[in-house]
Amino acid sequence: MYSDLENCGFIRKYTPIGRKERGAVYQLVDFYTLFYFKFIQGNSNVDGHFWTLNQTSAQYYAWSGLAFERVCFEHVEQIKNALGIAGVMSNVYSWRSKKELSDVHGAQIDMLIDRRDQVITLCEMKFSKYRFAIDAEYDEVLMNKIERFRMDTATKKSIHIALVTTVGLVQNEYSGDVQNVIEMNDLFK
């Protein structure tokens, strides 16, 4: 049943890093179906300015972020090329922490590239109209993701952070934690 939907490109199956099949997660990835559920289904609004007025809404930005993330997953080979690891054997995963610990926040990673050269690249996808700026709060989020990932997986591999964004990264005191910046134009080379 799921295999037909997967073969047709409506859903994608994610197997957690370090596992085979058990605990697989299925994600709806068909772009039109996602758009339909978010903006068309149940929308009785016939205002001719609906789309113009909604391009600054929280709903629009949330959908744009998710859509950008899905576009990135459709362009994994281009991301590997931009990272300079196209020739390195690797597997791609998504990941979320196993459980909430009382003293550490949970974590979720958009894309992990587990490379045979003993490096794991954490890819964070960020949709933004402008260059993305890492502030103290988001830097703490990134460091928490690395810490939780190391705790949950007990990996000894090096961990690199790659930011995949629409138009780049603002250079500031926190941008040095990111080893690679991939822009949307890199996805379409």
N, C-alpha and C positions, 0 to 999 in steps of 0.2 A: 504494500500500500504506500508506504513512505518512499520507497525506491522510485515509483512512477513519478511522484511529485518532484523528487530530487533530480531524476533524469531529465525532466522537462524544464528545470531551472526555476521552479516556484519556491522550493525550500533548499536549504543547505544544511548539511549535517556537520556538527563540530564534535570531535572526540577530544576530551580533555588531555592535556599533555601528560605523558607517562602512562596512558591507559590504551586499551584496545578498542572495545565497543561499548562496554558498560559505562553508563553515565553520559552517553551521547546527548547532545542538545540539538534540536532542530530549530532553524530560524527561517521565517518567511523572508524571501529575498527578491521576489518579483517586483520590479519597480512600480509598474502600473497598479498592481493589487494593493501595495502599500499606500500609494497615493490615493487610491479609491477609498480605502478604509479611513484614511485620515481626513480627507477633504470633501469627498463627494457623497459617500453613503450617509444618509440621514440629513444632508444639508439641503434645506429648502430655501436657502438664500438665493434670491434672483437679482440681487443688487449688481448692476453693471460694473461697479467699482470694487467688488468683493476681493479680487486678487490683488489689486493695487493697495487696498487698505490692510490686507492681511500680511503683506510682506515685511512688516515690522512687529508682528505678533510673536509671543512666546511659542505658540503652537507652530508657526512657520519655522522659527529658528530650531526648535527641537526636531522637526521633521527634516530640515536641511542637514542637521548634524548626522542623523541616522542615515539619510540618503548618501551623504558623503562617505560615511563609513562603508556602506555597501559598495559604492563605486571603487573604493580602495581595495576591497576584497576581490573585485573583478579585475584588478590590475596588479596582482601580486608579483608577476614577472617583472613589470616595470619598476615596482618598488625595489625588488632585488637588484635590478640593473642600477638604479639610482644609488643604492647602498654599496655598489661595487662587489656584490656577492653572487652574481648570476651563475658563476661556475662552482659555487660551493653547494654541496648537497645539503638540503634543509627540508624541514617540515613546518607547516604553518598551523597555528592554533589560536583560539581565543581562550581566556582563562578568567576565572573568578575564584576568590578565596573560599576555602572549605567552610569555615565557620567564623563567627564573630568572637574574637577574644576580648575579654573585659578591658585590657589595657591597650589594645591595638585595633584600629579601624579595619573594616573589611576592605577588599580591593577587587578591581576588575580591570583587565587589560584587553584592549581592543584586538590587537594582533600580536602574536609572538612568532618570531622566526627562530626556530631551534636549529642551529647550524652545526654541521659536522666538525667545524673547526673549534669546538668548545666555547662558542659564544652564543648567547641568546639575545636577540634584538627585540626589545619591547617597542612596538610601534603604537604611538598614541595618535589618533586621528582627531583633528580640530578644524571644524568648519568656521570660517570667519570672513567677513567682508574685508578686513584689514589684516595686516601682519599680526600674528598672535604674540602676546606678551606673557611670559611666565612671571607671576608675582610670587611673593613669599608663601601665600596660601597654596597655590597650585604646585610650587616646588615641593612643599611638604607632602602633598598628595602623591607626587611622583616618587618621592623617597619611600613613602609608605607602601606603594605598589611593589617596589623592589624588595623591601623588607618582608612583606607578606608572601611574595612569590618565593623568596629564598626559604622562608619558614615552612611553607606548605609543601614545597617540592623537594627541599633539601638539596637543591642543585649546587654544584661546585663550579659551574661554568661562569665565565665572565658575563655580565649583563650590560648591554649598551641600550641607550634610549634613542629612538628615532622619532621625530615629530613629523607627521604627514599633515600638511595644512594647505589651505587654498593658496595663500600668497606669501608665506614665509614666516620668519621668526624675528621679533624685535631683539636686538642684542642688548642685554642688561646684565646685572649681577647674577641672575639665575639661569641665563641661557647657556652657560658653560656646562651644565649637567646633561645637555643634549648633545650626543655625538654626531647625529646626522639630521638634516632638515630636508624633507622632500616636499616639493610644491606640486600643486595640481597639474601644472604643465608637464611635470615629469611622468605623470600617469598616462599621458597620451603621446609619448614618443615612440 
